[in-house]
Amino acid sequence: MMAEDPQQSGRFVTPANVLTFSRLIFLPIVLFGISRGYPWITVAAMFAAWITDLLDGRIARLMKQGGTPFGKSLDSTVDFALIYCLFIGYYAARQLHSWQFAFLYLAMLTILTLQMTLGATGHEGETATTRLGKPTGAMQYAYLLFLAVLQVPAVRANSIVQTVDQVYFVIMAALIVLNSIECVLTIGRLTRAPAEPEPTAPM
């Protein structure tokens, strides 16, 4: 019997992947801060999650473990769960208007539909990405941090901060719409069945 390669057996449990997964530990802490009205708990946990997002890719590249399909899939899945669970939490806590949540929910639905379409059309293992996906996702992540800071009453009462909030969301909503259109076009391309060749008559 050949001995199992330790590098192969432990390829999923890497420092970068553990750091990525740790963001899910901060998720209930942020939700607790949102629901109970503890802004500093929310801000601290969100900042910690953001730091792990900055570090996991750098650590993977430093240790020459970057670019693996599992690592990419884990990172995108954790980010998806974190971002949209927190937006739902903010909406449930009445920190978001219904029209704002509608745009955010549109982003979630189109990305999820694209990912399911990839699996249904034989592209398992691929991550749902678009040209506007990264900037749109980055703006949503940054907006979560902004919402955390807005929980502080003194910050929320500032008229300049309120204006920044409105302008930022309008720009983010425009990106969400454009990215959703790109997702729909990609879904249409993936589901468009190629023309089958006509059967030739037997000789």
ChimeraX attribute file (.defattr): number of C-alpha atoms within 10 A of each C-alpha:
attribute: neighborCount
match mode: 1-to-1
recipient: residues
	/A:1	3
	/A:2	4
	/A:3	5
	/A:4	8
	/A:5	8
	/A:6	8
	/A:7	8
	/A:8	8
	/A:9	9
	/A:10	9
	/A:11	13
	/A:12	15
	/A:13	10
	/A:14	16
	/A:15	14
	/A:16	25
	/A:17	22
	/A:18	15
	/A:19	19
	/A:20	24
	/A:21	19
	/A:22	16
	/A:23	23
	/A:24	15
	/A:25	12
	/A:26	19
	/A:27	19
	/A:28	16
	/A:29	15
	/A:30	26
	/A:31	23
	/A:32	16
	/A:33	19
	/A:34	26
	/A:35	16
	/A:36	12
	/A:37	14
	/A:38	16
	/A:39	21
	/A:40	16
	/A:41	18
	/A:42	28
	/A:43	23
	/A:44	18
	/A:45	23
	/A:46	25
	/A:47	17
	/A:48	15
	/A:49	22
	/A:50	15
	/A:51	13
	/A:52	17
	/A:53	20
	/A:54	12
	/A:55	13
	/A:56	22
	/A:57	21
	/A:58	14
	/A:59	17
	/A:60	18
	/A:61	12
	/A:62	11
	/A:63	12
	/A:64	9
	/A:65	17
	/A:66	18
	/A:67	11
	/A:68	12
	/A:69	12
	/A:70	13
	/A:71	23
	/A:72	16
	/A:73	15
	/A:74	18
	/A:75	20
	/A:76	15
	/A:77	14
	/A:78	16
	/A:79	20
	/A:80	15
	/A:81	14
	/A:82	20
	/A:83	19
	/A:84	18
	/A:85	15
	/A:86	19
	/A:87	23
	/A:88	17
	/A:89	18
	/A:90	20
	/A:91	16
	/A:92	13
	/A:93	14
	/A:94	12
	/A:95	18
	/A:96	16
	/A:97	11
	/A:98	11
	/A:99	9
	/A:100	14
	/A:101	16
	/A:102	13
	/A:103	17
	/A:104	20
	/A:105	16
	/A:106	15
	/A:107	24
	/A:108	17
	/A:109	13
	/A:110	21
	/A:111	22
	/A:112	15
	/A:113	14
	/A:114	23
	/A:115	20
	/A:116	15
	/A:117	19
	/A:118	20
	/A:119	14
	/A:120	12
	/A:121	13
	/A:122	10
	/A:123	14
	/A:124	12
	/A:125	13
	/A:126	13
	/A:127	18
	/A:128	21
	/A:129	16
	/A:130	16
	/A:131	10
	/A:132	15
	/A:133	19
	/A:134	12
	/A:135	15
	/A:136	22
	/A:137	19
	/A:138	12
	/A:139	18
	/A:140	21
	/A:141	19
	/A:142	14
	/A:143	18
	/A:144	21
	/A:145	18
	/A:146	16
	/A:147	20
	/A:148	25
	/A:149	19
	/A:150	20
	/A:151	19
	/A:152	15
	/A:153	10
	/A:154	9
	/A:155	13
	/A:156	15
	/A:157	11
	/A:158	11
	/A:159	10
	/A:160	10
	/A:161	14
	/A:162	14
	/A:163	11
	/A:164	11
	/A:165	16
	/A:166	11
	/A:167	12
	/A:168	14
	/A:169	17
	/A:170	13
	/A:171	12
	/A:172	21
	/A:173	21
	/A:174	13
	/A:175	19
	/A:176	26
	/A:177	17
	/A:178	16
	/A:179	24
	/A:180	23
	/A:181	13
	/A:182	18
	/A:183	26
	/A:184	16
	/A:185	13
	/A:186	18
	/A:187	19
	/A:188	13
	/A:189	11
	/A:190	17
	/A:191	13
	/A:192	10
	/A:193	9
	/A:194	8
	/A:195	6
	/A:196	6
	/A:197	6
	/A:198	6
	/A:199	6
	/A:200	6
	/A:201	5
	/A:202	4
	/A:203	3
